[in-house]
Amino acid sequence: MMAKALENNGATVYIVGRRREVLDVAVREHSKFGRIIPLQGDITDRSSLLSLATSVKDRHGYIDLLVNNAGIARNLFPHPLPSPTEPSSDSGASIKAFQDALWNCGSPSDFTDTFSTNVTAPYYTTIAFLELLHSGNTRRLREQGQQVPHGVSVPYQTSQVLTVSSSGGFRIDAKVLSPSYTLAKAATTHLGKLLANLLAPWGIRSNVLAPGVFPSEMTVAMAPGVKLDPTSMAANVPLKRAGTEEDMTGTILFLASRAGAYVNGAIWLVDGGRVSNITSTLSY
């Protein structure tokens, strides 16, 4: 959705993924001006990240916006979880049944993979592309007719890192879909806020996008044999619907444009109000 929105409105967009065939389909289906460029690579591998950054540097020389959008979900809870108030027996489910359900919903390696993709990869992807983000700032300075000093001076609209987290990262209710995904996305949100301060001396902004229920490859096929219905998942959304491509298009175009140039260190929650209806760490 985001790559299409940006390219259809004039941007050159590089998309990265491990599966070349998926990238090629995305280009065919979403590129309006032939400016979605596929790059095959693995963001969980540091050497691959450096190779990707070099490819973009050789071809383009700079970037204005880096979107960390990869995400996976493992360790899915088998809802409804066994409960002492379960109506199937007089005494309810046993604590052992509850323990087994939690113990067997994946493995420690699933936790590791989830954090590797959802947290570690966005961090190292950001670091790998820092020089290109800095070059985006210096290019804008020149376009504004300013000399680029030896120190750091910033243009009106500075380069930006946008890390995609999830509204699920705020949830602490017992109906979360996955413990590893929820915890990793909470860490992803924290990372985006940390980067806003870490990169501030270099004039590079960092913001977090936290979508709610949107149709995507992950939400309809989170794991082998598991399929979720975004429409059913949206039943608890006050607006009574899942997010649409139009909802995401408006959000990403605002954040990427001059209109959003003063947004930094922010968490952009786009979930139709769903998190406000459940137990969460969200505060206003």
C-alpha positions in Angstrom: 0.0 0.0 0.0 2.7 2.5 1.0 5.0 1.8 -1.9 2.1 2.2 -4.3 0.9 5.5 -2.7 4.4 7.0 -2.8 5.2 5.9 -6.4 1.8 6.9 -7.8 2.4 10.4 -6.4 5.8 10.9 -7.9 8.4 9.2 -5.7 11.0 6.7 -6.8 10.5 3.7 -4.4 12.9 0.8 -3.8 11.2 -2.2 -2.3 13.2 -5.0 -0.6 12.3 -8.6 0.0 13.8 -12.1 0.0 11.4 -13.5 -2.7 12.1 -12.0 -6.1 8.8 -13.3 -7.6 6.8 -11.4 -4.9 8.7 -8.2 -5.6 8.1 -8.6 -9.4 4.4 -9.0 -8.8 4.3 -5.9 -6.6 6.0 -3.9 -9.4 3.6 -5.2 -12.1 0.5 -4.5 -10.0 1.3 -1.2 -8.3 3.9 0.7 -10.3 2.2 3.5 -12.3 5.2 5.3 -13.6 7.8 2.5 -13.6 9.5 3.9 -10.5 9.1 1.0 -8.1 12.4 -0.7 -8.2 12.7 -4.2 -6.7 15.8 -5.2 -4.7 16.2 -8.8 -3.5 17.8 -9.0 -0.1 17.5 -10.2 3.5 17.1 -7.4 6.1 18.0 -9.8 8.9 21.5 -10.3 7.4 23.9 -7.4 7.9 26.0 -8.1 4.8 22.8 -8.1 2.7 21.8 -4.8 4.2 25.2 -3.2 3.3 24.8 -4.6 -0.3 21.3 -3.1 -0.6 22.5 0.3 0.6 25.4 0.2 -1.9 23.0 -0.6 -4.7 20.8 2.3 -3.8 23.8 4.6 -3.4 25.2 3.6 -6.8 21.9 4.1 -8.6 20.4 7.0 -6.8 22.9 8.5 -4.4 20.5 9.4 -1.6 17.2 8.6 0.0 14.6 11.0 1.7 12.6 8.4 3.5 13.3 4.9 4.9 10.3 2.7 5.7 11.0 -0.2 8.0 8.0 -2.3 7.1 9.0 -6.0 7.6 7.1 -8.0 10.2 6.3 -11.6 11.1 4.1 -13.3 13.7 4.9 -16.6 15.4 3.8 -18.2 18.7 0.1 -17.8 18.0 -2.1 -18.5 21.0 -4.8 -21.2 20.5 -7.8 -19.0 21.4 -10.0 -19.5 23.3 -7.4 -20.4 25.9 -8.4 -23.0 28.6 -10.1 -21.2 31.5 -11.2 -22.2 35.0 -14.6 -20.9 34.0 -14.9 -23.0 30.9 -18.5 -24.3 30.6 -17.4 -27.7 29.2 -17.0 -29.2 32.7 -18.1 -28.5 36.3 -14.6 -27.6 37.4 -13.5 -25.8 34.2 -10.2 -26.5 32.4 -7.2 -27.7 34.4 -4.2 -25.4 35.0 -2.2 -28.1 33.2 -4.3 -27.6 30.0 -3.7 -23.9 30.3 0.0 -24.4 30.8 0.3 -26.8 27.9 -1.5 -24.3 25.6 1.0 -21.6 26.4 4.0 -23.9 26.4 3.2 -25.4 23.0 2.3 -22.3 21.0 5.6 -22.2 19.2 9.2 -22.3 20.4 11.9 -20.1 21.7 13.4 -19.9 18.2 10.0 -18.5 17.1 10.5 -15.7 19.6 14.0 -15.1 18.3 12.9 -15.0 14.7 10.1 -12.6 15.6 12.4 -10.2 17.4 15.1 -10.6 14.7 12.7 -9.4 11.9 10.5 -7.0 13.9 13.1 -5.2 16.0 16.7 -6.1 15.2 16.3 -5.8 11.5 14.7 -2.2 11.6 17.6 -1.1 13.8 20.4 -2.4 11.5 18.5 -1.4 8.3 18.3 2.2 9.7 22.1 2.1 10.4 22.9 0.7 7.0 21.1 3.6 5.3 22.2 6.5 7.5 24.7 7.8 4.9 22.0 7.9 2.3 19.6 9.6 4.6 22.3 12.2 5.4 22.8 12.7 1.7 19.1 13.4 1.3 19.5 16.3 3.7 22.5 17.7 2.0 20.8 17.5 -1.4 17.8 19.4 -0.1 20.1 22.1 1.3 21.6 22.6 -2.1 18.2 22.8 -3.7 17.3 25.5 -1.2 20.4 27.4 -2.3 22.3 26.8 0.9 25.9 25.8 1.2 26.6 22.6 2.9 28.8 23.4 5.9 31.4 21.1 7.5 29.0 20.8 10.5 25.4 19.8 10.4 22.8 22.1 8.9 19.3 20.8 8.1 16.8 21.7 5.4 13.2 22.6 6.1 12.0 19.1 5.4 14.6 16.6 6.7 15.2 13.0 5.9 13.0 10.5 7.9 13.0 7.0 9.2 9.4 5.6 9.5 9.3 2.4 11.4 6.1 0.3 11.1 5.0 -1.1 14.4 1.5 -2.2 15.3 -1.4 -1.2 17.5 -1.0 -4.7 18.9 2.2 -3.4 20.6 0.1 -1.5 23.0 -2.2 -4.5 24.0 -1.9 -6.1 27.4 -5.3 -8.0 27.3 -5.5 -11.7 27.4 -6.8 -12.0 23.9 -3.6 -11.0 22.1 -2.9 -13.2 19.1 0.8 -13.8 19.9 3.0 -13.0 22.9 6.2 -12.7 20.8 4.6 -10.4 18.2 3.0 -8.2 20.8 6.3 -7.9 22.8 8.3 -7.3 19.6 6.0 -4.6 18.4 6.2 -2.9 21.7 10.0 -2.9 21.3 9.7 -1.7 17.7 7.7 1.3 18.9 10.3 2.1 21.6 13.0 1.8 18.9 11.4 4.4 16.7 11.2 6.8 19.6 14.8 6.1 20.6 16.0 6.8 17.0 14.3 10.2 17.1 16.8 11.3 19.8 19.7 9.2 18.6 19.6 10.7 15.1 18.6 14.2 16.1 22.1 15.7 16.0 22.3 14.7 12.3 19.0 16.2 11.4 17.3 12.9 10.6 13.8 12.4 11.9 12.2 9.2 13.2 8.5 8.4 13.5 6.5 5.3 14.2 3.4 4.1 12.3 1.2 1.8 14.3 -1.6 0.4 12.1 -4.5 -1.6 13.4 -6.4 -4.2 11.3 -5.5 -3.8 7.7 -5.7 -6.6 5.0 -2.2 -7.8 4.3 -0.3 -11.0 3.5 0.5 -11.4 7.2 -3.1 -10.9 8.6 -4.7 -13.4 6.2 -1.9 -16.0 6.5 0.1 -15.4 9.7 1.4 -19.0 9.9 1.0 -22.3 8.0 -2.5 -23.5 8.5 -3.6 -20.3 10.2 -5.8 -17.7 8.4 -7.4 -14.7 9.9 -10.3 -12.7 8.6 -9.6 -8.9 8.8 -13.3 -8.3 8.8 -13.9 -10.5 11.9 -10.8 -8.9 13.5 -12.3 -5.5 13.0 -15.5 -6.4 14.9 -14.2 -4.5 18.0 -13.1 -1.5 16.0 -15.4 1.5 16.9 -15.6 2.3 13.2 -16.8 -1.2 12.5 -14.4 -1.9 9.6 -10.8 -2.8 8.8 -8.4 -0.1 7.5 -8.4 0.5 3.7 -5.8 1.3 1.1 -7.1 4.9 1.1 -6.6 5.2 4.9 -3.0 4.1 4.6 -2.4 6.3 1.5 -3.4 9.4 3.2 -1.3 8.7 6.3 1.9 7.9 4.4 1.6 10.8 2.0 1.2 13.2 4.9 4.2 11.8 6.8 6.4 11.7 3.7 5.4 15.2 2.5 6.3 18.7 3.4 3.0 18.8 5.4 4.5 16.4 7.9 7.9 18.0 8.0 7.5 19.0 11.7 6.5 15.5 12.9 9.4 13.8 14.8 9.4 11.2 17.5 5.7 10.6 17.1 3.6 7.5 17.2 1.0 7.6 14.4 -1.8 5.2 15.5 -4.1 4.3 12.7 -6.5 1.7 14.1 -10.0 3.1 14.0 -9.9 3.5 17.8 -9.6 -0.3 18.4 -6.8 0.0 21.1 -8.9 2.5 23.1 -11.5 -0.2 23.5 -9.3 -2.8 25.1 -6.8 -3.1 28.0 -3.6 -1.4 26.7 -0.6 0.7 27.7 -1.9 3.5 25.4 -2.0 6.9 27.2 -3.3 10.2 25.9 
